[in-house]
Structures are given as C-alpha cells and as structure tokens.
Amino acid sequence: MSLGIVSVTVGAIATSGLFLTLVLCIDRPRQALQRLDEEILDIAPYLALVGVVMLLHRITHGLSLRISDALGLNITDIIYDVEGSFVVYLQAVTPDGLVPVFSGLYMFGFAYVLATPVVLYVLTSATRPAKELLVAYAFNNLTSSHDFSRGIPPWVIRVGLPRL
C-alpha cells in the first residue's frame, strides 16, 4: 500500500469525521463563522503562548540533549523494564500491510486529534475550554522531551520537579 493511498484514505476519514462533528456539535454554523474573528482574537494570546513554548523547545532541544547526556540521564532501560517484550511481540504479529496504514494514521490522525478540539471549541464559542486546552498543550510541550530515550529535560531537574 503506497503512502498516497494511505494519505487519501486517512484524509477522507478525517474529513468525514470533521464534517460529522461539525454537523452534530455546532448548533448554528453560520453564526459560528460570523463570530470567528472575535473568538480567534480572544484565544490569540494562548495561541501565541503555545507558539513561543514550541519555538523555545525547538531552540533549546539540542542543548537539553547534551545536558542530559552529560548528566548521564537515559531512561531507555526504565522504558524497557516497563514494557518488556510487549512492543517486540506486537511488531512481530502485526501484518506488514498494516504498517503503512498505522504510519498514515499516526502522521495525519495525530495532527487531527490535536487540532480538532481547538477548532471545535472556537466554533462553539466555548473559548474557556479552548484556552485551557492550549495552556495544557504549552505545558505538555514545555515538560516533554522529543527524544524520550535520551532523558529528562534538564530544567525539570533544576526546578526540582519529580523525576519520571
């Protein structure tokens, strides 16, 4: 199965899901679109917060990995202790034909799952949950490392937050 077929399939599923969600969850689509400017202005500072946090994370990621290496932080062994051989077994029993499907679902589905709640909250004029969600996204990005096998972000140790 080619990436193109997977992309089209996942895109069609995501579009169908978005359309159904809009039809079922938004009472008055025309009114929602009319007040969209107000809603976006209302959550703009929170969108900016997420953008700044993601940019800072991107800029400091290499330094974070170097500091983790220097401190000897490596949680790969802990992850293996927790999961054991489950992932190896799961990969062994997964048919090869499903790998592109899961890859496509991960690439497009993950972005869909992250973006859809924000869009729906804005369209339903429920900006408080949208703001809370954006703060949660910012906090999650701030406290995570893109390469979990390398260790804990150094600022977590510096601030004294509990280790994972």
C-alpha positions as CSV (number, residue, x, y, z in Angstrom):
1,M,0.0,0.0,0.0
2,S,1.5,3.3,-1.1
3,L,1.8,6.5,1.0
4,G,-0.5,8.2,-1.5
5,I,-3.3,5.7,-1.0
6,V,-2.8,5.8,2.8
7,S,-2.9,9.6,2.7
8,V,-6.1,9.8,0.7
9,T,-7.7,7.2,2.9
10,V,-6.8,8.9,6.1
11,G,-7.6,12.3,4.7
12,A,-11.1,11.0,3.6
13,I,-11.7,9.6,7.1
14,A,-10.5,12.7,8.8
15,T,-12.6,14.9,6.5
16,S,-15.7,12.8,7.1
17,G,-15.1,12.9,10.8
18,L,-14.7,16.6,10.8
19,F,-17.8,17.1,8.7
20,L,-19.9,14.8,11.0
21,T,-18.5,16.6,14.1
22,L,-19.4,20.0,12.7
23,V,-22.9,18.9,11.8
24,L,-23.5,17.2,15.1
25,C,-21.7,19.5,17.5
26,I,-22.3,23.0,16.1
27,D,-25.8,24.4,16.5
28,R,-25.6,27.3,14.1
29,P,-22.6,27.1,11.7
30,R,-23.4,30.5,10.1
31,Q,-23.4,32.3,13.5
32,A,-20.2,30.4,14.5
33,L,-18.4,31.6,11.3
34,Q,-19.7,35.2,11.9
35,R,-18.1,35.5,15.3
36,L,-15.0,33.6,14.4
37,D,-12.9,36.7,14.3
38,E,-13.9,37.6,17.9
39,E,-13.2,34.0,19.1
40,I,-9.8,33.9,17.4
41,L,-8.8,37.3,18.9
42,D,-10.0,36.0,22.3
43,I,-7.7,33.0,22.2
44,A,-4.8,34.7,20.3
45,P,-2.6,35.2,23.4
46,Y,-3.0,31.4,24.2
47,L,-2.1,30.5,20.6
48,A,0.9,32.8,20.9
49,L,1.9,31.1,24.2
50,V,1.9,27.7,22.5
51,G,3.9,29.1,19.6
52,V,6.5,30.6,21.9
53,V,6.8,27.5,24.0
54,M,7.2,25.3,20.9
55,L,9.8,27.7,19.5
56,L,11.8,27.7,22.7
57,H,11.6,24.0,22.9
58,R,12.9,23.7,19.4
59,I,15.7,26.1,20.0
60,T,16.8,24.5,23.3
61,H,16.3,20.9,22.3
62,G,19.9,20.2,21.3
63,L,21.2,21.8,24.5
64,S,18.7,19.8,26.5
65,L,20.0,16.5,25.0
66,R,23.7,17.5,25.6
67,I,23.0,18.3,29.2
68,S,21.1,15.0,29.7
69,D,24.0,13.1,28.2
70,A,26.5,15.0,30.4
71,L,24.4,14.2,33.5
72,G,24.1,10.5,32.4
73,L,20.3,10.6,32.1
74,N,18.9,7.8,30.0
75,I,15.5,6.4,30.6
76,T,15.6,3.8,27.9
77,D,16.3,1.0,30.4
78,I,13.3,2.1,32.5
79,I,11.1,2.1,29.5
80,Y,12.2,-1.4,28.6
81,D,11.6,-2.6,32.2
82,V,8.0,-1.3,32.0
83,E,7.1,-2.5,28.5
84,G,9.2,-5.7,28.5
85,S,8.9,-7.5,25.2
86,F,5.4,-6.3,24.5
87,V,6.3,-3.9,21.7
88,V,8.6,-6.5,20.1
89,Y,5.7,-9.1,20.2
90,L,3.2,-6.5,18.9
91,Q,5.5,-5.7,16.0
92,A,6.0,-9.4,15.2
93,V,2.3,-10.1,15.0
94,T,1.3,-7.0,13.0
95,P,0.9,-7.8,9.3
96,D,3.3,-5.9,7.0
97,G,0.3,-4.4,5.1
98,L,-0.8,-2.6,8.2
99,V,2.4,-0.7,8.7
100,P,1.6,2.0,6.1
101,V,-1.9,2.3,7.5
102,F,-0.6,2.9,11.0
103,S,2.0,5.2,9.7
104,G,-0.6,7.3,7.9
105,L,-2.9,7.3,10.9
106,Y,-0.1,8.5,13.1
107,M,1.1,11.2,10.7
108,F,-2.4,12.6,9.9
109,G,-4.5,11.3,12.7
110,F,-2.3,12.7,15.5
111,A,-2.4,16.2,14.0
112,Y,-6.2,15.8,13.6
113,V,-6.6,14.8,17.2
114,L,-4.5,17.8,18.4
115,A,-6.1,20.4,16.2
116,T,-9.8,19.4,16.1
117,P,-10.7,20.2,19.7
118,V,-9.3,23.7,19.5
119,V,-11.2,24.3,16.2
120,L,-14.4,22.9,17.7
121,Y,-14.2,24.9,20.9
122,V,-13.7,28.1,18.9
123,L,-16.6,27.3,16.6
124,T,-18.9,26.5,19.5
125,S,-17.9,29.8,21.2
126,A,-16.6,27.9,24.2
127,T,-13.3,29.7,24.4
128,R,-12.5,28.9,28.1
129,P,-12.0,25.2,27.3
130,A,-10.0,26.2,24.2
131,K,-7.8,28.4,26.4
132,E,-7.4,25.6,28.9
133,L,-6.5,23.1,26.2
134,L,-3.9,25.5,24.7
135,V,-2.3,26.0,28.1
136,A,-2.2,22.2,28.5
137,Y,-0.6,21.9,25.1
138,A,2.0,24.5,26.1
139,F,2.7,22.8,29.5
140,N,3.0,19.4,27.8
141,N,5.4,20.7,25.3
142,L,7.4,22.6,28.0
143,T,7.8,19.5,30.1
144,S,8.4,16.9,27.4
145,S,11.5,15.8,25.5
146,H,11.1,14.8,21.9
147,D,13.6,12.1,22.4
148,F,12.4,10.2,25.5
149,S,15.2,7.7,25.2
150,R,17.7,10.5,26.0
151,G,16.4,11.5,29.3
152,I,14.5,14.1,31.2
153,P,14.7,17.8,30.2
154,P,17.3,19.5,32.4
155,W,15.0,22.3,33.6
156,V,12.9,19.7,35.3
157,I,15.8,18.7,37.4
158,R,16.8,22.3,38.0
159,V,13.4,23.3,39.1
160,G,13.1,20.3,41.3
161,L,10.0,18.7,39.8
162,P,9.6,15.0,40.4
163,R,11.5,12.7,38.0
164,L,9.6,10.4,35.7
